[in-house]
Amino acid sequence: MTRAELFGQIQKKKSFLCVGLDTDLNKIPKHLLDTEDPIFEFNKQIIDATAQYAVAYKPNIAFYEAYGVKGWQSLEKTIAYIPKDIFILADAKRGDIGNTSKMYAKAFFENMDCDALTVAPYMGEDSVKPFLEFKDKWVILLALTSNTGGKDFQNLDLTQGGELFEEVLRKSQEWGTADQLMYVVGATRAEVLTRIRKIVPNHFLLVPGVGAQGGSLKDVAQYGMNSQCGLLVNSSRGIIYASQKEDFAEIAGEKAQELQLEMQQYLSDFCNLRS
Protein backbone atom coordinates (compact mmCIF):
# COMPACT_ATOMS: atom_id res chain seq x y z
CA MET A 1 0.00 0.00 0.00
CA THR A 2 1.35 3.42 -0.96
CA ARG A 3 1.35 6.54 1.20
CA ALA A 4 -1.39 8.04 -1.02
CA GLU A 5 -3.57 4.95 -0.58
CA LEU A 6 -3.07 4.94 3.17
CA PHE A 7 -3.89 8.64 3.46
CA GLY A 8 -6.90 8.02 1.25
CA GLN A 9 -8.23 5.55 3.80
CA ILE A 10 -7.61 8.03 6.61
CA GLN A 11 -9.56 10.67 4.70
CA LYS A 12 -12.36 8.28 3.81
CA LYS A 13 -12.89 6.91 7.31
CA LYS A 14 -11.88 10.04 9.22
CA SER A 15 -9.74 7.74 11.29
CA PHE A 16 -6.13 6.78 11.95
CA LEU A 17 -7.03 3.78 14.08
CA CYS A 18 -4.96 0.62 14.03
CA VAL A 19 -6.56 -2.35 15.81
CA GLY A 20 -4.05 -4.70 17.41
CA LEU A 21 -4.89 -8.38 17.06
CA ASP A 22 -3.02 -9.71 20.12
CA THR A 23 -5.22 -12.77 20.31
CA ASP A 24 -4.70 -14.89 23.42
CA LEU A 25 -6.68 -18.10 23.95
CA ASN A 26 -6.67 -17.39 27.68
CA LYS A 27 -8.50 -14.08 27.15
CA ILE A 28 -10.99 -14.66 24.36
CA PRO A 29 -14.62 -15.50 25.24
CA LYS A 30 -14.92 -19.09 26.41
CA HIS A 31 -17.70 -20.01 23.99
CA LEU A 32 -15.26 -19.61 21.09
CA LEU A 33 -12.99 -22.36 22.39
CA ASP A 34 -15.40 -24.95 21.01
CA THR A 35 -15.03 -23.67 17.42
CA GLU A 36 -12.71 -25.26 14.87
CA ASP A 37 -10.23 -22.37 14.98
CA PRO A 38 -10.90 -20.15 18.03
CA ILE A 39 -8.19 -17.62 17.20
CA PHE A 40 -9.43 -17.03 13.67
CA GLU A 41 -13.07 -17.00 14.74
CA PHE A 42 -12.30 -14.34 17.33
CA ASN A 43 -10.30 -12.27 14.84
CA LYS A 44 -12.95 -12.64 12.15
CA GLN A 45 -15.67 -11.26 14.39
CA ILE A 46 -13.43 -8.43 15.63
CA ILE A 47 -12.59 -7.48 12.04
CA ASP A 48 -16.25 -7.58 10.99
CA ALA A 49 -17.16 -5.27 13.88
CA THR A 50 -14.31 -2.76 13.51
CA ALA A 51 -13.40 -2.61 9.80
CA GLN A 52 -15.52 0.47 9.14
CA TYR A 53 -13.53 2.40 11.77
CA ALA A 54 -9.99 1.03 11.32
CA VAL A 55 -7.46 1.91 8.65
CA ALA A 56 -5.00 -0.76 9.83
CA TYR A 57 -4.77 -4.06 11.67
CA LYS A 58 -1.69 -5.16 13.59
CA PRO A 59 -1.44 -8.85 14.39
CA ASN A 60 1.29 -9.36 16.98
CA ILE A 61 3.13 -12.36 15.61
CA ALA A 62 4.15 -13.75 19.01
CA PHE A 63 0.50 -14.48 19.83
CA TYR A 64 0.37 -16.81 16.82
CA GLU A 65 3.87 -18.31 16.97
CA ALA A 66 3.10 -19.45 20.51
CA TYR A 67 0.59 -21.99 19.16
CA GLY A 68 2.89 -23.55 16.58
CA VAL A 69 1.62 -24.61 13.16
CA LYS A 70 -2.03 -24.04 14.10
CA GLY A 71 -1.19 -20.51 15.21
CA TRP A 72 0.49 -19.74 11.89
CA GLN A 73 -2.52 -21.12 10.05
CA SER A 74 -4.79 -18.86 12.10
CA LEU A 75 -2.55 -15.91 11.26
CA GLU A 76 -2.60 -16.67 7.54
CA LYS A 77 -6.38 -16.96 7.54
CA THR A 78 -6.67 -13.72 9.49
CA ILE A 79 -4.46 -11.80 7.06
CA ALA A 80 -6.38 -13.20 4.10
CA TYR A 81 -9.69 -12.15 5.71
CA ILE A 82 -8.74 -8.50 6.30
CA PRO A 83 -10.27 -6.28 3.58
CA LYS A 84 -7.73 -5.46 0.87
CA ASP A 85 -8.04 -1.70 1.32
CA ILE A 86 -6.96 -1.88 4.98
CA PHE A 87 -3.28 -1.64 5.92
CA ILE A 88 -1.87 -4.90 7.34
CA LEU A 89 1.00 -4.48 9.76
CA ALA A 90 2.87 -7.54 11.02
CA ASP A 91 4.26 -6.75 14.46
CA ALA A 92 7.20 -9.15 14.47
CA LYS A 93 10.14 -6.92 15.49
CA ARG A 94 12.57 -8.71 13.21
CA GLY A 95 16.15 -7.63 12.51
CA ASP A 96 19.21 -9.78 11.82
CA ILE A 97 22.14 -10.07 9.42
CA GLY A 98 21.33 -9.36 5.80
CA ASN A 99 20.65 -12.89 4.52
CA THR A 100 18.35 -13.63 7.45
CA SER A 101 16.53 -10.33 7.12
CA LYS A 102 15.96 -11.08 3.44
CA MET A 103 14.18 -14.32 4.35
CA TYR A 104 12.10 -12.58 7.03
CA ALA A 105 11.10 -10.02 4.42
CA LYS A 106 10.07 -12.73 1.95
CA ALA A 107 8.01 -14.45 4.63
CA PHE A 108 5.93 -11.39 5.53
CA PHE A 109 5.94 -9.38 2.30
CA GLU A 110 5.71 -12.17 -0.29
CA ASN A 111 4.21 -15.20 1.43
CA MET A 112 1.77 -13.37 3.72
CA ASP A 113 1.46 -10.18 1.64
CA CYS A 114 1.59 -7.84 4.63
CA ASP A 115 1.98 -4.14 3.96
CA ALA A 116 4.41 -3.44 6.77
CA LEU A 117 6.68 -5.10 9.31
CA THR A 118 8.17 -3.84 12.56
CA VAL A 119 11.96 -4.08 12.60
CA ALA A 120 14.56 -3.57 15.33
CA PRO A 121 17.34 -1.23 14.07
CA TYR A 122 20.06 -2.20 16.54
CA MET A 123 22.13 -4.20 13.99
CA GLY A 124 22.25 -1.26 11.63
CA GLU A 125 21.81 -0.59 7.92
CA ASP A 126 22.57 -3.99 6.42
CA SER A 127 20.00 -5.64 8.70
CA VAL A 128 17.28 -3.21 7.58
CA LYS A 129 18.03 -2.73 3.87
CA PRO A 130 16.62 -6.12 2.73
CA PHE A 131 13.19 -5.11 4.00
CA LEU A 132 13.33 -1.89 1.98
CA GLU A 133 13.78 -3.68 -1.35
CA PHE A 134 10.08 -4.51 -1.69
CA LYS A 135 7.91 -2.09 -3.67
CA ASP A 136 5.08 -0.40 -1.75
CA LYS A 137 6.01 -2.21 1.47
CA TRP A 138 6.91 -0.47 4.70
CA VAL A 139 9.53 -0.93 7.40
CA ILE A 140 8.48 0.33 10.82
CA LEU A 141 11.59 0.88 12.91
CA LEU A 142 11.52 0.81 16.68
CA ALA A 143 12.51 4.28 17.82
CA LEU A 144 11.05 5.20 21.21
CA THR A 145 9.00 2.54 22.92
CA SER A 146 6.68 2.93 25.89
CA ASN A 147 7.95 0.07 28.05
CA THR A 148 9.91 0.94 31.18
CA GLY A 149 13.05 -0.84 30.02
CA GLY A 150 13.12 1.19 26.82
CA LYS A 151 14.94 3.90 28.78
CA ASP A 152 17.88 1.57 29.38
CA PHE A 153 19.22 2.30 25.89
CA GLN A 154 16.88 4.54 23.92
CA ASN A 155 17.43 7.59 26.12
CA LEU A 156 21.20 7.30 26.48
CA ASP A 157 22.94 10.61 25.89
CA LEU A 158 25.36 10.60 22.97
CA THR A 159 28.74 12.33 22.98
CA GLN A 160 27.76 14.27 19.85
CA GLY A 161 24.55 15.41 21.51
CA GLY A 162 20.99 14.12 21.64
CA GLU A 163 19.77 10.70 22.68
CA LEU A 164 20.16 7.31 21.04
CA PHE A 165 16.59 7.15 19.72
CA GLU A 166 17.16 10.48 17.95
CA GLU A 167 20.22 9.06 16.21
CA VAL A 168 18.10 6.09 15.05
CA LEU A 169 15.68 8.58 13.48
CA ARG A 170 18.45 10.59 11.81
CA LYS A 171 20.65 7.77 10.57
CA SER A 172 17.84 5.60 9.22
CA GLN A 173 16.73 8.36 6.86
CA GLU A 174 19.88 7.56 4.86
CA TRP A 175 18.51 4.05 4.25
CA GLY A 176 15.04 4.76 2.93
CA THR A 177 12.46 7.44 2.25
CA ALA A 178 9.32 8.64 4.02
CA ASP A 179 7.42 6.41 1.59
CA GLN A 180 9.20 3.33 2.97
CA LEU A 181 9.94 4.02 6.61
CA MET A 182 7.71 4.55 9.61
CA TYR A 183 8.72 4.69 13.26
CA VAL A 184 7.33 3.23 16.47
CA VAL A 185 6.80 5.91 19.11
CA GLY A 186 4.99 4.98 22.32
CA ALA A 187 1.96 7.08 23.24
CA THR A 188 3.09 7.25 26.86
CA ARG A 189 6.08 9.29 25.61
CA ALA A 190 3.93 11.90 23.86
CA GLU A 191 5.91 14.74 25.45
CA VAL A 192 8.81 14.10 23.05
CA LEU A 193 6.74 14.01 19.87
CA THR A 194 7.63 17.63 19.15
CA ARG A 195 11.33 16.68 19.16
CA ILE A 196 10.63 13.67 16.99
CA ARG A 197 8.68 15.70 14.44
CA LYS A 198 11.64 18.09 14.06
CA ILE A 199 13.75 15.14 12.90
CA VAL A 200 11.13 13.20 10.89
CA PRO A 201 8.47 15.73 9.90
CA ASN A 202 7.03 13.73 6.99
CA HIS A 203 7.15 10.13 8.19
CA PHE A 204 4.26 8.10 9.54
CA LEU A 205 4.50 7.16 13.20
CA LEU A 206 3.01 3.98 14.63
CA VAL A 207 1.88 4.87 18.13
CA PRO A 208 0.99 2.09 20.57
CA GLY A 209 -0.01 2.66 24.16
CA VAL A 210 -3.32 4.48 23.77
CA GLY A 211 -6.11 3.02 25.90
CA ALA A 212 -5.14 0.25 28.29
CA GLN A 213 -1.57 1.59 28.63
CA GLY A 214 -2.80 5.08 29.48
CA GLY A 215 -1.51 7.18 26.58
CA SER A 216 -3.40 10.37 25.65
CA LEU A 217 -4.83 10.32 22.13
CA LYS A 218 -5.26 14.09 22.16
CA ASP A 219 -1.60 14.67 23.06
CA VAL A 220 -0.46 12.26 20.36
CA ALA A 221 -2.60 14.00 17.75
CA GLN A 222 -1.67 17.51 18.83
CA TYR A 223 2.08 16.98 18.89
CA GLY A 224 2.50 14.15 16.39
CA MET A 225 0.19 14.92 13.49
CA ASN A 226 1.44 16.36 10.19
CA SER A 227 -0.34 17.59 7.05
CA GLN A 228 -1.17 14.03 5.94
CA CYS A 229 -2.02 12.90 9.46
CA GLY A 230 1.20 10.92 9.72
CA LEU A 231 -0.13 8.74 12.52
CA LEU A 232 -1.36 5.20 13.01
CA VAL A 233 -2.53 4.92 16.60
CA ASN A 234 -2.86 1.37 17.84
CA SER A 235 -5.32 0.06 20.39
CA SER A 236 -5.35 -3.63 21.23
CA ARG A 237 -6.68 -4.66 24.63
CA GLY A 238 -8.94 -1.65 24.97
CA ILE A 239 -10.90 -2.81 21.92
CA ILE A 240 -10.60 -6.55 21.48
CA TYR A 241 -10.96 -7.46 25.17
CA ALA A 242 -13.52 -4.82 26.13
CA SER A 243 -15.94 -7.70 26.74
CA GLN A 244 -15.41 -11.42 27.28
CA LYS A 245 -19.07 -12.26 26.81
CA GLU A 246 -20.92 -13.27 23.67
CA ASP A 247 -21.34 -9.58 22.83
CA PHE A 248 -17.54 -9.13 22.59
CA ALA A 249 -17.57 -8.16 18.90
CA GLU A 250 -20.40 -5.66 19.33
CA ILE A 251 -18.61 -4.01 22.26
CA ALA A 252 -15.34 -3.99 20.31
CA GLY A 253 -17.11 -2.18 17.50
CA GLU A 254 -18.46 0.40 19.94
CA LYS A 255 -14.99 1.01 21.41
CA ALA A 256 -13.50 1.37 17.94
CA GLN A 257 -16.23 3.83 16.97
CA GLU A 258 -15.55 5.89 20.09
CA LEU A 259 -11.90 6.23 19.11
CA GLN A 260 -12.78 6.98 15.49
CA LEU A 261 -15.10 9.81 16.51
CA GLU A 262 -12.39 11.28 18.71
CA MET A 263 -9.88 10.92 15.88
CA GLN A 264 -12.26 12.63 13.48
CA GLN A 265 -12.27 15.68 15.72
CA TYR A 266 -8.47 15.75 15.97
CA LEU A 267 -8.10 15.39 12.20
CA SER A 268 -10.22 18.51 11.92
CA ASP A 269 -8.39 20.37 14.70
CA PHE A 270 -4.78 19.50 13.89
CA CYS A 271 -4.71 18.30 10.27
CA ASN A 272 -7.38 20.56 8.75
CA LEU A 273 -9.16 17.48 7.48
CA ARG A 274 -12.79 18.54 7.57
CA SER A 275 -15.85 16.31 7.62
N, C-alpha and C positions, 0 to 999 in steps of 0.2 A: 504494500500500500504506500502510495506517495504522500508527501506532505500535503499537497493540494486535496487529495482524497480524504485524508484524515481531518483536515480543517473543514472540508465540506460536510463531514458527519457532525462535527461540533456545531457548525452553523445550523444544520438541519434539525438536530435534536436539542439545540440550546443546552448542551451538556458537555462536560469533559470528564464524565464518570467512567472509571475503570472498575469493574467488579472482579474481585479476587476469588478464584475458585480453589480455595484451600480445603479440599473436601476430605474430612476425617470420618471414618466409619464409626468412631466413638462419639461423634457429635451430631450426626445426621438423625432425623426422626426414625424411631425404632421400626415403624411399619414398613420402611423401605428396605430393611435388611432381608425381607422375605422375597424381594424381587431378584430377577436373574443377575442384574448388574447394579447393585445399590448405588455405587459411585456415579455411574452414568445417569441413572434414573434421577438422582438428586440434582446433578448438574443440568440435565435436560429441563427439569421443571423450573430451576432457578433462571436459566437462560430464557425460557418462554415468558417468565414473569417480569424480567428486567430488560430485555433486549430493546424495548422502545425508549429506554432512558439511558442506556450505556453506549458509549462509543468504543469501548474496549473490554476485553476479558483477559484476565491474567491467571491462568492455571499455575500454581506453584508445584513444580515438578516433583519435589520431595514427597508430596502427599500421594503421588501415584507410584513413584519408584518403590515406596515402602511396601507395596502390595505385590511386587514382582511382576510377572508376565500379565496377570489379570489387571493390575494397576495401569500398565502401559496400554493395554487394550481399551480400558476405560478412558484414558487420556486421548487416544487416537479417535475414539468415537465422539468424545466431547468436542475436540477440535473440528472434526468433520461436521458436527451439528451446528456450530456457531454460524450465524448468517454471514455470508461472504463480504458484506459491506461493513462488518465490524472488525476492528483491529484485534489481532490475536497476539498476545504477548506471553512467551514462555519464560517464566521466572525460574531459571535454572542456575544462574550465577556461575557460568562456566568461565574458563580461562586457563590455558596451559600452553606448552610449547607449540610452535606453528603447526606441525603435522597433526597433533591431537586436536587443536582448535579447528582445523579444517574439517575433521570428521564430526566434531560437535556441530559445526555449522551445517554440514550436509544433513545431519540427523534432524535438525529443527527447521531448517529453511527449505530443504528439498523433500525429505521424507514426510514430515508433518505439515509443511507449508505454513509455518507460523510467520507472522509479519515482523516479529522482533524477539530478541533474546537478551536477557540480562547477562552481563559479562563483568568479571572482576579484573581490574586493570593492573594489578600488582606486578605481573610479569612483563609488563611493558608492551611496546609497539608490535613486536612480532607475534605476540600471543593474541592480539586483537585484530590485526590486519586480515586474517583469513575470513573473519565474520563480515568484513566490509566489502568483500568481493562479490556479494550477491546483490543483484539489481533490485531496487525498491524494497530492500530488507533493512532492518534497523538494528543497531547495537545500542544497548542501554547500559552505559557504564556506571558502576557504583561510585558515587562521589562522596556524599555526606549522608550516612545512614542514621536512623533514629534510635538504634539500640545503644544501651549504655556503654558497651565495650567499643563502639565505634570511635570514641574519643581517644582510645589507646594509641591509635596511629593517625587517624584522619585529621586531628587537630594539632599535630605536632608542628611547632614553629620551625621554619626553614631558615638556614643561614642567610639566604638571599632575600628573605622577607616573605611574609604570608604563611599560610598553613598548607599541610600536605594535600588536603582535598582541593585547594585552589590550584596547586601545581598539576593535579590530575586534569582539572578542567582546561588549563592552559595548554599543556603538552598534548593532550589527546586531539586538540583541534588541528594539529599537524597531520593526523592520521586519516581524518575523514571530515566530511562537511556537515552542516546543520540539517541536511537532507538524509543523513545516514546515522548520525549520533544523537542519542538522548542521554540524559543523566538521571540517576536516582538521587533524590534529595528528600529526606524524611520530613514529614509535616511538623513533627515536634521540634524541628530546628528552623522554623519559619523566620526567625529573627535574622538569619544570615542570607535570606533570599535576595535581599538588595545587593549584597556583595557578589552573590553568584551571578545575578543578572548583569552586573558590570563586566563580567568575564565572558559569559555566554548569553548575550542578549537575544539571540535568534533561535536557540535550540529549544526543543521540547524537554520538559522535566517530568519524570515519573515520580509522583509524590505519594508514598504510602504513609500510613499513620493517622489518617483522618478517621474519626469515629471511635472505635474501641480503644485505640492507643492515645486518644486525647488531643490530636492535632486540630488546629483551628482552620476550617475551610476558608473563612473570610480573610485571615491573615495570609494564607497561601495565595489566594487570588489577588489580594491587594499588592503584595510584594513580589509575586512570581509571574504574573500574567504579562504577556507581550501582545503585540498587535494582532497576532494570529492565535491568541489564547496561550499557546505554548505550554499547556499543562495537561497531564493525565493524572487525575487524583484517584487513587485506589482506595476502595473500601472492601474489606473481606468479611470479617466476623460480624460487623455491624449490620450487614445485609443478609448474608447467607444463613447466619445462625440467630437471626432475630426471633425466630420461633422454632421450637422442636416438635411442634404438634403437626397435625395433618394440614393445617393452614400455612405451613412454612413458606411455600412459594408465594402465596398471596401477600403475606406479611413482608417478604423480601421485596416484592414489587412495590409495596407501599413505602418501604425505607428507601429504595432506589429513587422513587418519584420525589420524595422529600428532598433528597440531595440534588436531584436534577432541577427542581424549582429554585433551590438556593443558588445553584450554579447559574441558572438563567439570569438571575438578578445580578450576579457578579460579572457575568459576561457583558451585561448592559452597563454596569458601573465602571468597570476597569478595562474593558476591551472595546467599548463602543459598538457592541454587537446587539442591535436592537431586535425586539420581538417582531 
